[in-house]
Amino acid sequence: MEPLTQHKAQESGTLFPLSSQFRVAKIGSVDAKKLTDNLLVLKSLIESSEEMYPNIGRWFGEKVVPGLRSSERTAWVGYEGEKPVAAAVLKLSGKSKFCHLKIDKGLQDMDLGRLFFTMMTLEARHLAEEIHFTLPESLWLSKEKFFASFGFFHATRSSRQYRHGEAELLCSSSLQMTQSLALEGLPRLVAKFNLGGYTLVRDLLVSMKPRFADKIMAGSKVVEIRRKFSEKWVGSRAVLYSSDPQKALVGEATVKSVTAAAPATIWSQYGPSIGCSHEEFSSYVGKAPKVSAIELDNIYPYKQPIPLAQINHLLQSELRPPQSYQDLRLTDQSSPWARAISLASLLHGSFSSSRMNSAPGEWIS
């Protein structure tokens, strides 16, 4: 049996950082019903604004928690290491509302505001026709350009005043406008934020049959076979596309190693991890003198598969997945596929990131 030629990822210095200091946790009905730590952290962050917004603690108990339980509201908490540094609350309806956004003063010169606005907009897309919020007049004046970048071009005096000593203004925009501008801004977020420990920038889009994609996401298949596959992809992060009939992005994995050898050698070494019968393997490789075994690691299934039809609808595009794989590193980050991959990560819902520039500071409405 010929020796294996295996190329492995380095332990460090790969293209994808596997740890970072910043992360965002999404909070929903389960958190509200079970009183999870993330919910208690959200409560603490919101109540810390009591001096600025009287009765904000009462608002949290009477409005936010019941809204989370019924799925009428969604919330997020951002952490810098173990320190809570940001919180956001969204109320979902035909006229969805950005209820609360608070970012630690030390991080307000980052792009956290853009991240939270984008997440809230995407979360509201199924129900909302309009998005609105109120904010202090001083915040509107200092961050008017930021709000305009999401379609909030005008502010009028609100009929309700939530804090003492400063006028509260009302902003509104159509979901269509805000969503369109949020999606246009995706490339700006791409290089700054990670999801689950890896960046929004990806190297590869890999297509495979649904049953193989399912096995990879379940952990019962960790080796993918291709007739040709370069060792240059070792250490790269790949997005996995489950082909017809599912037609959806299902998760991500790191290319841990690439081994090129004769089919018999590959089957002997990796057979139990390939996820198919010997007959299927032999039918696929045919008479090829060599094939590549791609060992996968750090597999992260998306919370739910993200249909290609949904991405095409949001991006107003007609993306065609590759038959085998596509090099995303050659793709301009404003191109449809680059935006699609970033969008998939945002829809996944929980993030981590390297230290990140422009955000509103704090308001309640």
C-alpha positions, 0 to 999 in steps of 0.5 A: 500500500502506497504511503499517504500524502496528507496535508494538514492545517496548522494549529495556528495562523490559519485563515480563520481565527477560531476564537475571539473576544466579541460574541452575540447571543440571541434571546427568545422564548426559551430564555424567557421561560427558563430564565436563562443566564442570557436573559438575566444579563439582558435584564441587568443591562437594561436596568442599568439605564434606570436613571436615564429612563425611569421605569425601564425595569418595569418595562422589562418585566411587564413588556419585554419578558412576556413578549419574549415568551410569546415570540412577539419580541426578540433580543440580543446580548453582546459580550466582550469576553465574559463582560456584557457590553451591548443589548438590543430588543426588537418588537415584531409586528407589521410595524416592527419596532427597534425598542432598545439598543445599548452599547458600552461607551468603550465600544461605541466607535465600532460597527456594533450599531450597524451589526445590531440594526442589520440583525434586527432588520433581518429578524423583522423581515417575515412580519414587518412592512414598516420599522420605527423607533424613538430616540433622544434628539441629541443622538439623532443629531450626532448620528444622523448619517448612520440612521440615513444609511438604513433609510431613516432620513427624517425624525419628528417629535414623538408623542411619548417622551421616555426620558427627562430633559431631552426631546424624544424623536420618532423615526420610521422607514419601510422594511423594503428600504431598510432591508435593501440598505442593510443588505447593501452594507453587508460587505462592510461587516464581512471583514469585521465580524465572526460567527461562532468563532470564524469570520464572515469571509469564507474561502469555499462553497462546496456542493454535495447531495443532501444525505451526505450534507446531513451526515456531515452536520450530524458528525457521522461523516467527516471525510468528503471525497473528490476526484481532484482537490488541492491541498491549498485549501487546508485550513480554509473555511467552507460553506456547505450547500445541500443540493436538489431537492433541499437546495439550501446552505446547511452549515460550515466546516474547516478543511483539516487535511487533504490526502491524495492517494489511490482509491484503495488506499483512501478507502482503507484509511478513511472508509468508515468516515466517508459515509457511503458503501464501498460500492458507492465509493467505487462507482464515484471514483471509477478508474481514477488513479488518485482521489482526494480525501478531505477531512473536515473539522470544526463543523457548525450546522446552521440552526436551520437550513437557509434555502437558496430561494430565500437568499435569492429573494432577499438579494434579488438575484439568481445564484447558481451553486457550483456542481463541485465547489467554488472559490470564494476568495476570488469573489469581490465581497460586494458580489452576490455570492459573497453577500449571500454567504454573509447573509447566511451567517447573519440569519444563523443568529449568534456571532463572535468577532475580532475587535471591530467603526460607527454605532448609536449609543443608547435608547429605549422606545 
